[in-house]
């Protein structure tokens, strides 16, 4: 009788699912892929750097592997450098200044629930942070996300309530104000009427208007400051585009 060889199967207590990355799904595809890869890394606390690289390469499509073959070894032998290389090749191509402007202009749509709006603005925020990190620039922080989220809320009553809470608790996070906003919404996602919000007693009457105006002024000044910081970079981008257009027109003749 032939001997039976015992087969040992290792089963991990938890395992993250990672979609195969083909590089043809637009900037959002690489963002989702990176999130899934980092979750997969977190499943194994003893994972080494080389094993992290192996996990990434395991889920790459053939076209993406062909692209990586064009890069020097030092850019694909380190897990963080490998992810950065993939972001540059397949991620968002807009400049930091453009992404910053788009984030500050993000507003809740009239038919958009608060939950969907908060998810959408967070995706824009993470895209900007990733671009800033790859460009070696200072990354936006949670306070920026919190303030822009509040500014973009459609319901003025809810917006006022969150600004008052921010004045009382300056250290509150995006998560904190989002949770408050969702609890104040009738169905966990839709806007509420102004009269349905109960403000603290000291905030009522004339004092409410005064503090609201002060909060609004500070918000606008802070947003203006951030936009001015990116003005020079935007001007540089515009000058570069004009220069390229001039070069193309010159070659025609």
Buried (B, 14 or more C-beta within 10 A) or exposed (E): EEEEEEEEEEEEEEEBEBEEBBBEBEBEBBBBBBEBBEBBBEEBEEBEEEEBBEBBEEBBEEEBEEBBEEBEEEEBEBBEBBBBBBBBBBBBEBBBBBBBBEBBEBBBEEEBBBBEBBEBBBBBBBBBBBBBBBEEBEEBEEBBBBBBBBBBBBBEBBBBBBBBBBBEEEEBEBEBBBEBBBEBBEEEBEBBEEEBBEBEEEBEEEEBEEBBEEBBEBBEEBBEEBBEEBEEBBEEBEEEEEEEEEEEEEEEE
